[in-house]
Amino acid sequence: MQKIIFLLIIPIFLSTLILSCSSKDTNESEPVQVDNDSPVITLIGKSIIEVFRNTEFTDPGATAYDDNDGDLTSNIEITGYAVERANGEYIITYSVSDDAGNTASIERTVIVYDDGNPLIGDIANGGVVFWVNPQDNTHGLVAAISCEGPNLLLTVHPWRPNLNGDCKYFGPYSLIGNTEIGGGSKNTDRIIALNTECDGGIKTNYAAYFARNYDGGGYNDWYLPNITEIELIHDNSNTIYWPVNRENCSITRREIWSSNGVLETTIADQQRTHATAGYTYTSDGRFRDYIYDKEVEKYVLPIRAY
């Protein structure tokens, strides 16, 4: 009887032992591998790049690689890429993350130097640059700035002197003048010469005389702009606005005189549309009307070539 009980206990013990071992093997899992390694970013090109301000800058970029995720170059995020026109140092930052959340970043410094040639919007050569010669960027045109008053446009004068007798229609109204860039200077001299011939140059309260005798910025070669030059000011008004405001001057769009003058009704409309005594420069940035009454006072904005 005892032998039978012993034989029954042995299989039960063995079964329990097997189940215990099997349960232990099932509950034990493989150790989890943790990725704590950051990707590696490598700059393409130099870490410090020097460029002239008038030179277009192209970012060489960077590459990124991770031991687990492989090539991550397409995932790179770039910040601070605004290499502006102003001189100075600009930092470009390249950042990337792998699938495990590890991050890496690297920086590039771009140093912008002034090559000595001003750009549109620069305050230089006695005024604010509103045109640069595309064939020779060492030359261009600047508009006068007066920080003594509230406006960029300096003063008000009639287009022609207030004359009587034979000089009543001084100008003459049929004076179309030069409409090429830089031609306003010749027009200004011609208008002044006509006045000198008419009354000996006694009258000085007119636009061309004021522009020619303006001495802002230490220069004495200012003149009354022609229609084309006024249009260039208009075309670049947004660019020249901010640097002038930084000089505590405020640009106000007003009616400004040009050095072209046409009032005769017998002159063809085609001529009157491209050469007139003045333009209305409106708040919405458009030329609205031609000014035919040369005796009224309008703003005078002297310009000069450099």
C-alpha positions as CSV (number, residue, x, y, z in Angstrom):
1,M,0.0,0.0,0.0
2,Q,2.8,2.5,0.8
3,K,4.5,1.7,-2.5
4,I,1.4,2.7,-4.4
5,I,1.1,6.1,-2.6
6,F,4.8,6.8,-3.3
7,L,4.4,6.0,-7.0
8,L,1.4,8.4,-7.2
9,I,3.3,11.2,-5.5
10,I,6.3,11.1,-7.9
11,P,4.4,12.0,-11.1
12,I,2.5,14.8,-9.3
13,F,5.9,16.3,-8.1
14,L,7.4,16.1,-11.5
15,S,4.4,17.8,-13.1
16,T,4.6,20.6,-10.6
17,L,8.3,21.0,-11.2
18,I,7.8,21.2,-15.0
19,L,5.0,23.7,-14.8
20,S,7.1,25.9,-12.4
21,C,10.1,25.9,-14.8
22,S,7.8,26.6,-17.8
23,S,6.2,29.5,-16.0
24,K,9.6,31.0,-15.1
25,D,10.8,30.9,-18.7
26,T,7.6,32.6,-20.0
27,N,7.7,35.6,-17.6
28,E,11.4,36.5,-18.3
29,S,11.7,38.9,-21.4
30,E,14.6,40.1,-23.4
31,P,16.3,43.4,-22.0
32,V,15.0,46.6,-23.9
33,Q,17.7,48.5,-25.8
34,V,17.6,52.3,-25.0
35,D,18.8,54.7,-27.8
36,N,20.6,57.6,-26.0
37,D,22.9,58.5,-28.9
38,S,22.2,61.8,-30.6
39,P,22.4,62.1,-34.4
40,V,25.5,63.8,-35.9
41,I,25.1,67.0,-38.0
42,T,28.0,68.0,-40.3
43,L,28.2,71.4,-42.0
44,I,28.8,71.5,-45.7
45,G,31.4,74.1,-46.2
46,K,33.0,76.4,-43.6
47,S,31.5,77.2,-40.2
48,I,32.3,80.9,-40.8
49,I,31.4,82.4,-44.2
50,E,32.2,86.0,-45.2
51,V,30.2,87.7,-48.0
52,F,30.0,91.2,-49.4
53,R,26.6,92.8,-48.9
54,N,26.0,93.1,-52.6
55,T,26.8,89.4,-53.1
56,E,23.9,86.9,-53.2
57,F,24.3,84.4,-50.3
58,T,23.5,80.7,-50.9
59,D,23.5,78.5,-47.8
60,P,25.7,75.4,-48.4
61,G,23.5,73.4,-45.9
62,A,24.4,70.5,-43.7
63,T,24.0,66.7,-43.5
64,A,22.7,64.5,-40.6
65,Y,23.2,60.8,-39.8
66,D,22.0,58.6,-36.9
67,D,23.4,55.1,-36.1
68,N,19.9,53.7,-35.7
69,D,17.8,55.8,-38.1
70,G,20.3,56.3,-40.8
71,D,20.3,59.4,-43.0
72,L,18.3,62.3,-41.4
73,T,19.5,65.1,-43.7
74,S,15.9,65.7,-45.0
75,N,14.7,66.2,-41.4
76,I,17.1,69.1,-40.6
77,E,15.3,72.3,-39.6
78,I,17.1,75.6,-40.3
79,T,16.5,78.7,-38.3
80,G,18.0,82.2,-38.5
81,Y,18.5,82.0,-42.2
82,A,17.6,85.7,-42.6
83,V,20.9,87.0,-43.8
84,E,19.9,90.6,-44.3
85,R,21.3,93.5,-46.3
86,A,22.7,95.2,-43.3
87,N,26.3,94.6,-42.2
88,G,26.9,92.3,-39.3
89,E,27.0,88.7,-38.2
90,Y,24.1,86.3,-38.8
91,I,23.8,82.9,-37.1
92,I,22.2,80.0,-39.0
93,T,21.2,77.0,-36.8
94,Y,20.7,73.5,-38.1
95,S,18.7,71.1,-35.8
96,V,17.5,67.5,-36.1
97,S,15.9,64.7,-34.0
98,D,16.0,60.9,-34.3
99,D,13.0,58.6,-33.7
100,A,14.0,58.2,-30.1
101,G,13.8,61.9,-29.5
102,N,17.5,62.6,-29.3
103,T,18.4,66.0,-30.7
104,A,21.5,67.6,-32.2
105,S,22.3,71.1,-33.6
106,I,25.1,73.0,-35.1
107,E,25.6,76.6,-36.1
108,R,27.1,78.6,-39.0
109,T,28.2,82.2,-38.8
110,V,27.7,84.5,-41.8
111,I,29.6,87.8,-41.7
112,V,28.2,90.4,-44.1
113,Y,30.7,93.1,-45.1
114,D,30.0,96.4,-46.8
115,D,31.7,96.6,-50.1
116,G,31.4,100.4,-50.1
117,N,28.5,100.6,-52.6
118,P,25.2,101.7,-51.1
119,L,21.9,99.9,-51.8
120,I,18.4,101.3,-52.2
121,G,17.2,102.4,-48.8
122,D,20.7,103.1,-47.4
123,I,21.2,106.6,-45.9
124,A,24.4,107.7,-47.7
125,N,25.8,110.5,-49.9
126,G,23.7,113.1,-48.2
127,G,20.3,111.4,-48.5
128,V,18.4,108.2,-48.9
129,V,19.3,106.1,-51.9
130,F,16.3,105.4,-54.2
131,W,18.1,104.3,-57.3
132,V,21.3,102.4,-58.1
133,N,22.7,102.3,-61.6
134,P,22.4,98.6,-62.6
135,Q,25.4,98.9,-65.0
136,D,27.7,100.5,-62.3
137,N,26.5,100.1,-58.8
138,T,28.9,102.7,-57.6
139,H,26.6,105.4,-58.9
140,G,22.9,106.3,-58.2
141,L,20.5,108.8,-56.9
142,V,19.5,110.0,-53.4
143,A,16.6,112.0,-52.1
144,A,17.1,114.7,-49.5
145,I,16.2,114.1,-45.9
146,S,15.3,116.8,-43.4
147,C,15.1,115.6,-39.8
148,E,14.5,119.2,-38.7
149,G,10.9,119.0,-39.8
150,P,8.2,116.3,-39.7
151,N,8.5,115.3,-43.4
152,L,11.0,113.9,-45.8
153,L,9.6,116.4,-48.3
154,L,11.3,119.5,-47.3
155,T,9.4,122.7,-48.1
156,V,6.7,124.1,-50.3
157,H,7.2,126.4,-53.2
158,P,5.5,127.3,-56.5
159,W,6.9,125.7,-59.6
160,R,7.6,129.2,-61.1
161,P,8.4,132.5,-59.5
162,N,5.5,134.9,-58.9
163,L,6.3,137.3,-61.7
164,N,4.4,140.0,-63.5
165,G,4.4,141.6,-66.9
166,D,6.5,139.8,-69.5
167,C,7.5,137.1,-67.0
168,K,3.9,136.2,-66.1
169,Y,4.1,132.9,-67.9
170,F,7.7,132.2,-66.9
171,G,8.7,128.6,-67.3
172,P,7.8,128.5,-70.1
173,Y,4.8,126.2,-70.0
174,S,6.0,124.5,-73.1
175,L,9.2,123.5,-71.4
176,I,9.0,119.7,-71.6
177,G,12.6,119.1,-70.6
178,N,14.7,116.0,-70.1
179,T,12.9,112.9,-68.8
180,E,15.9,110.6,-68.6
181,I,17.4,109.5,-65.3
182,G,19.7,112.3,-64.3
183,G,18.1,114.7,-66.6
184,G,16.4,116.7,-63.8
185,S,19.7,118.5,-63.2
186,K,19.7,120.0,-66.7
187,N,16.1,120.9,-66.4
188,T,16.8,122.7,-63.1
189,D,19.6,124.7,-64.6
190,R,17.5,125.6,-67.6
191,I,14.6,126.8,-65.4
192,I,16.9,129.0,-63.3
193,A,18.5,130.4,-66.5
194,L,15.2,131.4,-67.8
195,N,14.3,133.2,-64.6
196,T,17.7,134.9,-64.6
197,E,17.1,136.0,-68.2
198,C,13.6,137.2,-67.3
199,D,14.1,139.2,-64.1
200,G,17.9,139.0,-63.4
201,G,17.4,136.1,-60.9
202,I,15.7,138.3,-58.3
203,K,12.9,135.9,-57.6
204,T,14.0,132.9,-55.6
205,N,10.8,131.5,-54.2
206,Y,10.3,128.7,-56.8
207,A,11.0,125.0,-56.8
208,A,14.0,124.7,-59.1
209,Y,15.9,127.5,-57.3
210,F,15.3,126.0,-53.9
211,A,16.3,122.5,-55.0
212,R,19.6,123.8,-56.6
213,N,20.5,125.8,-53.5
214,Y,19.7,123.1,-51.0
215,D,22.9,122.1,-49.1
216,G,21.7,119.2,-47.0
217,G,24.3,116.5,-46.2
218,G,27.1,118.9,-47.0
219,Y,26.5,118.7,-50.7
220,N,25.6,121.6,-53.0
221,D,24.7,119.7,-56.3
222,W,21.0,119.0,-55.5
223,Y,18.4,119.5,-58.2
224,L,14.7,119.3,-58.9
225,P,13.8,115.7,-60.1
226,N,12.1,115.1,-63.4
227,I,9.1,112.8,-63.9
228,T,11.2,109.6,-64.4
229,E,13.1,110.3,-61.2
230,I,9.9,110.9,-59.2
231,E,8.6,107.6,-60.5
232,L,11.8,105.9,-59.2
233,I,11.1,107.4,-55.8
234,H,7.6,106.0,-55.9
235,D,8.7,102.6,-57.1
236,N,11.1,102.2,-54.1
237,S,9.0,104.0,-51.5
238,N,8.5,100.9,-49.3
239,T,12.3,100.3,-49.3
240,I,13.3,103.8,-48.4
241,Y,10.6,104.3,-45.8
242,W,12.2,102.4,-42.9
243,P,15.7,103.7,-42.9
244,V,14.4,107.3,-43.1
245,N,12.1,106.6,-40.1
246,R,15.0,105.3,-38.2
247,E,16.6,108.7,-38.7
248,N,13.5,110.2,-36.9
249,C,12.2,111.5,-40.2
250,S,8.7,110.7,-41.5
251,I,7.9,110.1,-45.1
252,T,4.6,111.7,-46.0
253,R,3.3,111.3,-49.5
254,R,2.4,114.7,-50.9
255,E,2.2,116.6,-54.1
256,I,5.7,117.2,-55.3
257,W,7.1,119.2,-58.2
258,S,9.0,117.8,-61.0
259,S,11.4,119.8,-63.3
260,N,9.2,119.0,-66.3
261,G,6.6,121.5,-67.3
262,V,3.9,121.4,-69.9
263,L,0.7,123.4,-69.6
264,E,-0.1,124.6,-73.1
265,T,-3.4,123.2,-74.2
266,T,-2.1,122.9,-77.8
267,I,0.5,120.4,-76.7
268,A,-0.6,116.8,-77.5
269,D,-2.0,114.7,-74.7
270,Q,0.8,112.2,-75.1
271,Q,3.3,114.8,-74.3
272,R,1.3,116.1,-71.4
273,T,1.0,112.6,-69.8
274,H,4.8,112.1,-69.5
275,A,6.0,115.6,-68.9
276,T,4.1,117.9,-66.6
277,A,4.8,120.4,-63.8
278,G,4.2,118.0,-61.0
279,Y,2.7,114.7,-59.7
280,T,0.3,114.0,-56.9
281,Y,1.8,111.3,-54.8
282,T,-1.2,109.8,-52.9
283,S,-1.5,107.9,-49.7
284,D,-2.3,104.7,-51.5
285,G,1.1,104.9,-53.4
286,R,-0.2,105.9,-56.8
287,F,0.1,108.9,-59.0
288,R,-3.3,110.4,-59.2
289,D,-3.4,113.8,-61.0
290,Y,-1.2,116.1,-62.9
291,I,-0.7,119.6,-61.5
292,Y,-1.2,122.3,-64.0
293,D,-1.3,125.4,-61.8
294,K,2.3,126.3,-61.4
295,E,1.6,129.2,-59.1
296,V,0.3,127.1,-56.2
297,E,2.7,125.9,-53.6
298,K,3.6,122.2,-53.7
299,Y,6.4,120.3,-51.9
300,V,9.9,120.3,-53.3
301,L,12.1,117.2,-52.8
302,P,15.7,117.9,-54.0
303,I,17.7,114.9,-55.2
304,R,21.3,114.5,-56.2
305,A,23.5,112.0,-58.1
306,Y,26.5,110.3,-56.6
